[in-house]
Amino acid sequence: MSVSKTPENDVDAVSNQLDRIELNESTEDKNNNPLGNSNLSDVGKSREGEGDDDFVNFNALWETLERVFQQPCKSISRIDQKTSNQIPYLVVMEDDSKYVVRISYPHPENQFHNYSESYAVKRLECEANLTSYVASCTNIPVPNVYYWNAKKNNDVGSEFVIMEYLRGIPLRDEWSDLSFEEKQEVLLQIIDILLTLKELEFPMIGSLYTIKDCEKSKMTIGECVFHVFMQSGRDETEDAQFGPFLSTREFLQAALGKELGFLESLDDECHQLWSPIQMQLIELFFKHFESKDHDLTFVICPSEISASKILLDRDLDGNIKISGFLAWDCTGTKPLECLYKYPLWIKNNVENATHSKERKAENIKLQDFFAQELFECDPDAKKICGDIMRNHFITAILEEYMRPWSIHKRIQLMYDKLNEGESEESKECTKDRNEDHTMKNYASESEENGKKNV
C-alpha cells in the first residue's frame, strides 16, 4: 500500500508484484485531505482484501510527518512484514529522505501476542528510549527515533513511532544465499554487538524510562516491560512485583511469584494443570539457585537475536555487513546470562525435522564457531554460560513461562543433573573438560526432546 501525492485526484492500483494500492491526491487539497476524495477504508487493503490497517488515519499521519520534519511528504508505502504486531511503512519526504513509521495493531485479535492497553503504552515508550540510548552510546547500527506517540486513541489511530530508515535486506531473506565464510562473518559481527552491550553496565534490572530534570531529559531504570511480566494480561496480576530489581535472584523470584498469581486467575482446568509444575519449579529454585559474583551487574540485552530483526548490506568492496540491528522490543537491562545466547536461526533449526541433514550439520558447526569465538573474545563468557543449573532456571522462568510442558521437561533435566551426585571437585573437572561446549549445552539444548548436546 502506498499513499502518494500527484497532480490528479484519483486512485490507481500499482503492480500486483508490489502488492499495494497507490492513492493519488490533488495538491490543492493537501491541507484538508492528503488523500483527496479517496475512501480511507480502502487504504492498505491487500489483494486478498484483508484490510488489516484500515484503522490508520493517513490524514493525521501525513500531517504529523510534515510537522516533525518541517517539509512536505511525498509518499507512505506499506513494508511487507508479517512477523510483528506492528505495521511498518516506508516514508519518503520532499527532499527524498526516508524514514520508517511503525504503527501498532489496536485489536488484540490482530496481534501475535495479547497485551493490555497500559502495557502497549509502556512498551512503545521503553523501546523508543532504549533504541535512542543505544544509538547515542554505541556504534551499533540502530535507528534513531525522531518521534513517538504511545496514546492508543491518538489521531493516527494507534500507537506509533517514527524512526530512521536503515538500508539493508532482512537477514532471513539472505541467509541461505550466503557462503559459509559470510555466515561466519555475520556471527562475528553479532559477537561484536554483544560485547559492546556488555560494556554498558547498570546497577538494576528493568526497562529504560525518560524523566525530566529541569529543562533536560535523562534516562532511568524503572519497572520491567518484559514479555514475562506483561504478556496476556500478566501485568494485571494482583500483588505482582515489576521492579526495578537489584539482583538476579530478586528478579527471578518476582517472575516466579507473578506467574503463580497469574495461573491462579485462570479457569480451574488451566490452574490445576499448570500450577503444580510452577510450584515444582519454585521449590527447585529456592533450594538450588546459586547466586554469583556477577549478579549485581546488569547489561542491555536484545529482545531476541532473530533473523527478522537484522538487516544486511555490503560495503564498497562487496563485504557483508550488518546495517541494522532492530531487536529492542520488550527488553531492557538483564542478567549477563540473558546476553550471551545463540542467534535463533542457528539454534532452533537443528532439531527441526523439515530441514536437511546438511543444514542441521552446518548449524552445529556455526554454533561451535559462535561459542568458541565468543569465549576467545570474552573469557568471562565461559563462567557466565558454564553454570548449567543457573541457565536452566533462567530459561525456564524467563522464556518458557507460556509452555508448561517445556518447563516440565526442563525440571526433569535439572533433577537428572542433581542426581548425578558429583562432588565439587568432579564438577570442576567436568566443567574444564567440556568448557568449549557449555554454551551449546545451555543455548541449543532441545527441551522438546529432553536431549543434551555433547
C-alpha positions in Angstrom: 0.0 0.0 0.0 1.3 3.4 -0.9 0.0 6.9 -0.3 1.4 9.4 -2.8 0.9 13.0 -3.9 0.3 13.6 -7.6 -1.5 16.4 -9.6 -4.5 14.2 -10.3 -7.2 13.3 -7.7 -7.7 9.6 -8.4 -6.9 6.1 -7.1 -4.6 3.9 -9.2 -3.7 0.3 -8.4 0.0 -0.3 -8.9 1.7 -3.5 -10.0 0.5 -6.7 -8.3 4.1 -7.6 -7.8 4.3 -4.7 -5.2 1.1 -5.9 -3.6 0.0 -2.4 -2.7 -2.5 0.3 -3.6 -1.4 3.7 -4.7 -3.6 6.6 -3.7 -3.1 9.9 -5.6 -4.3 13.3 -4.5 -4.8 16.8 -5.6 -2.1 19.2 -4.4 -4.6 21.9 -3.6 -6.4 19.5 -1.2 -3.3 18.8 0.9 -4.3 20.8 3.9 -7.8 19.4 4.1 -7.3 15.8 2.9 -4.0 14.4 1.8 -5.8 11.6 0.1 -8.2 13.8 -2.0 -11.6 12.2 -2.2 -10.3 8.7 -1.6 -12.1 6.4 0.7 -9.8 5.8 3.7 -11.4 2.4 4.4 -9.8 1.2 1.2 -6.3 2.2 2.2 -3.9 -0.6 2.7 -6.1 -3.5 1.6 -4.0 -6.3 0.2 -5.0 -8.3 -2.9 -6.8 -10.7 -0.6 -8.8 -7.8 0.8 -7.8 -8.3 4.4 -7.7 -4.5 5.1 -5.7 -5.1 8.3 -4.6 -1.4 8.5 -7.9 0.3 7.8 -7.8 1.7 11.3 -5.0 4.0 10.3 -5.9 7.7 9.7 -3.4 8.6 7.0 -4.5 12.2 7.0 -3.3 12.5 10.6 -0.1 10.5 9.9 0.7 12.7 6.9 0.3 15.9 8.9 2.4 14.5 11.7 5.2 13.7 9.4 5.2 17.1 7.8 5.2 18.7 11.3 8.0 16.6 12.6 10.3 17.1 9.5 9.1 20.5 8.5 8.7 19.6 4.8 6.1 18.1 2.6 5.7 14.3 2.5 5.8 12.6 -0.9 4.7 9.0 -0.1 3.9 6.4 2.5 4.3 2.8 1.4 3.5 -0.4 3.3 6.5 -2.6 4.0 5.9 -6.3 3.8 6.4 -7.7 7.2 4.2 -10.4 8.8 6.1 -11.4 11.9 5.2 -8.4 14.1 2.3 -6.9 16.0 3.2 -3.6 14.3 2.7 -2.5 10.7 5.8 -0.8 9.2 5.6 1.9 6.5 8.3 3.5 4.4 8.0 7.3 4.3 9.7 9.5 1.6 9.8 13.3 2.2 10.2 16.0 -0.4 14.0 16.1 -0.1 13.9 12.3 -0.8 14.9 11.5 2.8 13.5 8.2 4.0 12.0 7.2 7.4 10.1 4.3 8.8 6.8 4.5 10.7 5.7 1.6 12.8 2.1 1.5 13.9 0.7 -0.9 16.5 -2.3 -3.1 15.8 -5.1 -1.8 18.0 -7.0 -5.0 18.2 -5.8 -8.0 20.3 -7.2 -10.4 17.7 -4.8 -8.9 15.1 -1.7 -9.2 17.4 0.6 -12.1 17.6 0.6 -11.5 21.4 -2.2 -10.2 23.5 -1.3 -7.2 25.7 -3.2 -4.8 27.9 -3.6 -1.2 26.9 -1.4 0.1 29.7 1.4 -2.4 28.6 1.2 -1.3 25.0 1.9 2.3 26.0 4.8 1.4 28.2 6.2 -1.0 25.6 6.5 1.7 22.9 7.9 4.2 25.3 10.6 1.9 26.6 11.5 0.6 23.2 11.9 4.2 21.9 14.0 5.1 24.9 16.2 2.0 24.7 16.8 2.5 20.9 17.8 6.1 21.4 20.1 5.2 24.3 22.0 2.5 22.3 22.2 4.8 19.3 23.7 7.6 21.4 26.2 5.5 23.4 27.5 2.9 20.8 28.3 2.4 17.2 25.7 -0.4 16.9 23.6 0.2 13.8 20.3 1.1 15.4 17.7 3.6 14.0 17.4 7.0 15.6 14.0 7.7 16.9 12.5 11.1 15.8 9.0 11.0 17.3 6.6 8.6 19.0 3.1 8.7 20.4 2.1 6.0 22.9 -1.5 7.1 23.2 -3.8 4.4 22.0 -6.5 6.8 20.8 -4.3 9.3 19.1 -5.3 10.9 15.8 -3.4 8.4 13.7 -5.4 5.5 15.2 -3.0 3.6 17.4 0.5 4.0 19.0 3.2 4.7 16.5 6.9 5.6 16.3 8.8 7.4 13.5 12.4 6.1 13.1 15.4 6.4 10.9 15.4 4.3 7.7 18.3 1.9 7.6 19.4 0.5 4.3 19.5 -3.3 4.1 17.7 -6.6 3.5 16.4 -8.7 6.3 18.9 -11.5 7.2 16.1 -14.1 7.0 15.9 -13.4 3.2 19.6 -13.6 2.6 21.0 -16.2 5.0 20.6 -19.2 2.7 22.4 -17.5 -0.1 25.5 -16.5 1.9 28.6 -18.6 1.8 29.7 -20.4 4.9 32.5 -17.8 5.4 30.0 -15.0 5.1 27.8 -16.6 7.6 30.7 -16.8 10.0 31.4 -13.1 9.4 27.8 -12.2 10.3 28.2 -14.2 13.5 31.4 -12.4 14.3 29.7 -9.0 13.9 26.9 -10.2 16.2 29.5 -11.1 18.8 30.9 -7.6 18.5 27.5 -6.2 19.2 27.1 -8.3 22.3 30.5 -7.3 23.6 29.7 -3.7 23.0 26.5 -4.1 25.0 28.4 -5.8 27.8 30.4 -2.6 28.3 27.2 -0.7 29.2 26.8 -1.7 32.9 23.8 -0.9 35.1 23.1 -1.4 38.8 19.5 -2.6 38.3 17.3 -4.8 36.2 14.5 -3.0 34.4 13.4 -1.0 31.4 14.6 2.5 30.4 12.4 5.5 31.0 12.8 9.2 30.4 12.5 11.6 33.3 12.5 15.4 33.1 15.3 17.1 35.0 14.7 20.9 34.8 15.0 21.5 31.0 16.8 18.3 30.2 15.7 14.7 30.0 17.7 11.8 31.3 17.3 8.0 31.3 16.5 6.0 34.4 15.8 2.3 35.1 12.2 1.6 36.0 9.7 -1.3 36.1 10.2 -4.2 33.7 8.3 -4.0 30.4 9.3 -7.6 29.5 7.1 -10.3 28.0 7.4 -12.4 31.1 5.8 -9.7 33.2 3.2 -8.3 30.8 2.1 -10.9 28.2 -1.6 -12.0 28.0 -2.6 -9.8 31.0 0.2 -10.8 33.3 0.7 -7.1 34.1 -2.7 -7.1 35.8 -1.7 -9.9 38.2 -2.6 -9.0 41.8 0.4 -8.2 44.1 2.9 -8.8 41.3 6.3 -7.0 41.5 7.7 -5.5 38.4 10.9 -3.9 39.6 13.3 -2.5 39.1 15.3 -5.2 40.8 18.7 -5.1 42.5 19.7 -8.8 42.0 19.2 -11.7 39.7 17.6 -13.7 42.5 15.1 -10.9 43.3 14.2 -10.6 39.6 13.6 -14.4 39.0 11.8 -14.7 42.3 9.4 -11.9 41.3 8.8 -13.6 37.9 8.0 -16.9 39.6 5.6 -15.2 42.0 3.9 -13.3 39.3 3.4 -16.5 37.2 1.9 -18.3 40.1 -0.5 -15.4 40.8 -1.4 -15.3 37.1 -2.2 -19.0 37.0 -4.5 -18.6 40.0 -6.5 -16.1 38.0 -7.2 -18.6 35.2 -10.0 -21.1 34.9 -9.9 -24.2 37.2 -8.7 -26.5 34.4 -5.7 -24.5 33.4 -4.9 -23.7 37.1 -5.0 -27.4 38.1 -2.8 -28.4 35.1 -0.2 -25.7 35.2 0.2 -24.7 38.9 1.8 -27.9 40.1 4.5 -27.6 37.5 5.1 -24.0 38.6 5.2 -25.0 42.3 7.8 -27.6 41.5 9.9 -25.1 39.7 9.6 -22.7 42.6 10.7 -25.4 45.1 13.7 -26.2 43.0 14.6 -22.5 42.7 14.7 -21.8 46.4 16.7 -25.0 47.1 19.2 -24.9 44.2 19.6 -21.5 42.6 23.1 -20.2 43.4 24.0 -16.5 43.4 27.1 -15.4 41.6 29.6 -12.5 41.8 28.2 -11.0 38.6 24.6 -11.0 39.9 24.9 -7.3 40.8 25.9 -6.1 37.3 23.4 -5.9 34.5 23.5 -5.1 30.8 21.2 -4.2 28.0 20.1 -7.4 26.2 18.4 -7.7 22.8 14.9 -9.0 23.0 16.0 -11.9 20.7 18.7 -12.4 18.1 16.3 -13.1 15.3 17.0 -13.1 11.6 13.9 -10.9 11.0 15.4 -8.2 13.2 18.8 -7.9 11.5 19.5 -6.0 8.2 22.3 -6.9 5.9 24.1 -4.8 3.3 27.5 -4.8 1.5 30.3 -2.3 1.6 32.0 -0.8 -1.4 34.3 -3.9 -1.6 31.4 -6.3 -1.6 31.9 -7.5 2.0 28.9 -8.4 4.0 27.9 -6.2 7.0 25.1 -5.8 9.5 23.5 -2.5 8.6 20.6 -2.6 11.1 20.1 -4.3 14.5 16.4 -3.9 15.5 15.9 -6.3 18.4 14.9 -3.8 21.1 11.3 -4.7 21.7 10.2 -5.6 25.3 13.6 -5.6 26.8 16.0 -3.6 28.9 18.8 -4.4 31.4 19.0 -8.0 32.4 21.5 -10.6 33.9 24.5 -11.4 31.8 23.2 -14.8 31.1 20.5 -13.2 29.0 23.0 -11.5 26.8 25.1 -14.5 25.6 22.8 -16.7 23.6 22.9 -18.3 20.2 21.2 -16.5 17.3 17.8 -18.2 16.9 18.3 -19.2 13.3 21.3 -21.4 14.0 19.7 -22.7 17.2 16.1 -23.7 16.5 16.7 -25.4 13.2 19.0 -28.1 14.5 16.1 -30.3 15.8 13.6 -29.3 13.0 12.7 -32.3 11.1 11.9 -30.3 8.0 15.5 -29.3 7.5 18.0 -31.3 5.6 20.9 -33.2 7.3 23.3 -30.8 5.6 21.6 -27.8 7.1 21.5 -29.3 10.6 25.2 -30.2 10.3 26.0 -26.6 9.2 24.1 -25.1 12.1 26.0 -27.2 14.6 29.3 -26.1 13.0 28.1 -22.5 13.3 27.1 -23.0 16.9 30.6 -24.3 17.7 32.1 -21.4 15.8 30.0 -18.8 17.6 30.7 -20.2 21.1 34.5 -20.6 20.5 34.8 -17.1 19.1 32.7 -15.6 21.9 34.8 -17.4 24.6 38.0 -16.2 23.0 36.8 -12.6 22.9 35.4 -12.6 26.4 36.9 -15.1 28.9 34.1 -14.3 31.3 31.7 -15.9 28.9 32.8 -19.4 29.9 31.9 -18.6 33.5 28.6 -16.9 32.6 27.4 -19.7 30.3 29.0 -22.6 32.2 26.6 -23.0 35.1 24.1 -25.2 33.5 21.7 -25.3 36.5 21.5 -21.5 36.7 20.9 -21.3 33.0 18.1 -24.0 33.3 16.4 -21.7 35.8 16.8 -18.6 33.7 15.5 -20.3 30.6 12.5 -21.9 32.3 11.5 -18.8 34.2 12.0 -16.1 31.5 11.5 -17.9 28.2 9.2 -21.0 28.8 6.6 -19.5 31.1 3.9 -20.0 28.4 5.0 -23.6 27.7 4.4 -25.6 30.9 5.3 -28.9 29.1 8.7 -27.4 28.3 9.2 -26.4 31.9 8.2 -29.9 33.0 10.9 -31.4 30.7 13.5 -28.9 31.9 12.7 -29.7 35.5 13.5 -33.3 34.7 16.8 -32.2 33.3 17.6 -30.4 36.5 16.7 -33.4 38.6 19.0 -35.5 36.4 21.8 -33.0 37.0 21.2 -33.0 40.7 21.1 -36.8 40.8 24.5 -37.2 39.2 25.8 -36.8 42.7 29.1 -35.3 41.6 31.4 -33.8 44.2 32.5 -30.2 43.8 35.9 -31.4 42.6 34.5 -33.7 39.9 32.1 -30.9 38.8 35.0 -28.6 38.2 36.8 -31.3 36.2 33.7 -31.9 34.1 33.4 -28.2 33.5 37.1 -28.0 32.4 36.7 -30.9 30.0 33.5 -29.5 28.5 34.0 -25.8 28.7 34.1 -25.4 24.9 30.6 -26.9 24.8 29.0 -25.2 27.8 27.2 -22.6 25.7 25.9 -25.3 23.4 24.6 -27.2 26.4 22.8 -24.1 27.5 21.6 -22.5 24.3 21.0 -25.3 21.9 19.7 -27.9 24.3 16.5 -29.4 23.0 13.9 -29.1 25.8 11.3 -30.6 23.4 13.2 -33.9 23.2 14.9 -33.8 26.6 18.3 -34.3 25.0 21.6 -32.7 25.7 24.1 -31.7 23.0 27.5 -33.0 23.9 
